[in-house]
Amino acid sequence: MKPFSVDSRFGRRVMAWIQGYDHLKYWRRRASVVDRDSAASLLRKLWYLYYIKKVDARHGCSFGTNLNGGASFDSPPLLPHGPAGIFVGHNVKIGRGVTIFQQVTISHGGGI
């Protein structure tokens, strides 16, 4: 019998069920919502936004997601503890390969 792996498709689904957060699904949907050139219809973007905000509310976090513009990520960040208490402000740009731990706030300071 093969040992359980959290990297397998089944393992990711089990962990998503336990944590209430599917990392790949969340970031694919977020990318569709914030990308102005996305081919997704407005209704689909609104459904994805509902899903994103529901996950955010459950975990007390926000990645600056909205329909106008928000935080931009070059690649989805690594969240070793899930999205617990992470706040990223609007118009913040975050590069590749970033790891964000729990209870972190990232925002830009000063005037616009």
C-alpha positions as CSV (number, residue, x, y, z in Angstrom):
1,M,0.0,0.0,0.0
2,K,1.3,3.4,-1.0
3,P,1.8,5.9,1.9
4,F,-0.4,9.0,2.1
5,S,1.2,12.1,0.4
6,V,-0.1,15.6,0.8
7,D,1.4,16.4,-2.6
8,S,-0.9,13.9,-4.4
9,R,-4.3,15.1,-5.8
10,F,-6.1,13.1,-3.1
11,G,-3.8,14.5,-0.4
12,R,-4.5,18.1,-1.5
13,R,-8.2,17.5,-1.3
14,V,-8.0,16.0,2.1
15,M,-5.9,18.8,3.4
16,A,-8.2,21.4,1.8
17,W,-11.1,19.7,3.6
18,I,-9.3,19.8,6.9
19,Q,-8.0,23.4,6.6
20,G,-10.9,24.8,4.7
21,Y,-8.4,26.2,2.2
22,D,-7.3,24.8,-1.2
23,H,-4.1,26.7,-2.1
24,L,-4.1,26.1,-5.8
25,K,-7.8,26.7,-6.3
26,Y,-7.7,29.9,-4.3
27,W,-4.8,31.4,-6.2
28,R,-6.1,30.4,-9.7
29,R,-9.5,32.0,-8.9
30,R,-7.8,35.1,-7.4
31,A,-5.7,35.5,-10.5
32,S,-8.8,35.3,-12.7
33,V,-10.6,38.0,-10.5
34,V,-7.7,40.6,-10.4
35,D,-6.5,40.1,-14.0
36,R,-8.2,42.7,-16.2
37,D,-7.4,40.8,-19.4
38,S,-8.9,37.5,-18.1
39,A,-11.4,35.9,-20.5
40,A,-13.7,35.0,-17.6
41,S,-17.2,36.5,-17.6
42,L,-18.2,39.1,-15.0
43,L,-20.6,36.6,-13.5
44,R,-17.8,34.0,-13.1
45,K,-15.4,36.7,-11.6
46,L,-18.1,37.6,-9.1
47,W,-18.6,33.9,-8.1
48,Y,-14.8,33.6,-7.7
49,L,-14.7,36.8,-5.7
50,Y,-17.5,35.4,-3.4
51,Y,-15.4,32.2,-2.9
52,I,-12.2,34.2,-2.2
53,K,-13.9,36.4,0.3
54,K,-15.6,33.4,2.0
55,V,-12.2,31.8,2.5
56,D,-10.7,35.1,3.7
57,A,-13.5,35.6,6.2
58,R,-13.1,32.0,7.5
59,H,-9.4,32.5,8.1
60,G,-9.4,36.2,9.1
61,C,-7.2,37.3,6.2
62,S,-7.2,39.4,3.0
63,F,-5.0,39.4,0.0
64,G,-6.2,42.8,-1.3
65,T,-8.5,41.2,-3.8
66,N,-11.2,43.2,-5.5
67,L,-12.4,43.8,-9.0
68,N,-10.7,47.1,-9.5
69,G,-7.2,46.3,-8.5
70,G,-5.4,44.8,-5.5
71,A,-2.2,43.3,-4.4
72,S,-0.2,41.8,-7.2
73,F,1.9,38.6,-6.8
74,D,4.5,37.4,-9.3
75,S,3.7,33.9,-8.1
76,P,1.5,32.5,-5.4
77,P,3.3,32.9,-2.1
78,L,4.1,29.9,0.1
79,L,1.8,29.9,3.2
80,P,3.2,27.2,5.5
81,H,0.4,27.8,8.1
82,G,-2.4,28.5,5.7
83,P,-3.9,32.0,5.3
84,A,-4.4,32.5,9.1
85,G,-4.4,36.2,9.9
86,I,-2.5,37.4,6.8
87,F,-3.4,40.9,5.5
88,V,-1.9,42.3,2.3
89,G,-3.0,45.8,1.4
90,H,-4.2,47.0,-2.0
91,N,-1.7,48.1,-4.6
92,V,1.1,46.1,-2.9
93,K,3.5,44.3,-5.3
94,I,5.1,41.0,-4.1
95,G,7.7,39.1,-6.0
96,R,8.4,35.4,-6.7
97,G,9.2,32.8,-4.2
98,V,7.8,34.7,-1.1
99,T,7.0,32.9,2.1
100,I,4.4,34.5,4.3
101,F,3.8,33.2,7.8
102,Q,0.7,33.6,10.0
103,Q,-0.3,36.9,11.6
104,V,1.5,39.1,9.1
105,T,0.3,42.5,7.7
106,I,1.9,43.9,4.6
107,S,0.9,47.4,3.4
108,H,2.4,50.3,1.6
109,G,3.0,53.4,3.6
110,G,3.0,57.1,2.9
111,G,0.9,59.1,0.5
112,I,-0.3,57.9,-2.9
